[in-house]
Amino acid sequence: MIPEAVVRDAAGGAVIDIRVLPRAQKTGIAGIRQNALLVRVAAPPVAAAANIELLRYLARMLEVPLKSVRIVAGEKSRLKRVQVEALRADAVRAILGAAVGD
């Protein structure tokens, strides 16, 4: 189960706290770590490649347009805050929870 501290409602959608691990073999959700969704991305953290891959992955998982997913904090950090427009936190938790294996 994805905790409410990790995914919560915000104006116009939901906010997700994410810890990114770049240069993974494969992009995917690896669980929860320190009140953040742990996402491994195959791209390196060079020229925003890891951020772009993270946003594309989340948009695909949540079945929303790429323009509906954006980094609102931590663009140059491994710990990021991502906003998803038009989805409530409970829907995001359900979708991501299924990917984690809840």
Secondary structure as UniProt FT lines:
FT   TURN            4..6
FT   STRAND          7..10
FT   TURN            11..12
FT   STRAND          13..21
FT   STRAND          28..32
FT   STRAND          37..40
FT   TURN            47..48
FT   HELIX           49..62
FT   HELIX           66..68
FT   STRAND          69..73
FT   TURN            75..76
FT   STRAND          79..85
FT   HELIX           89..100
//
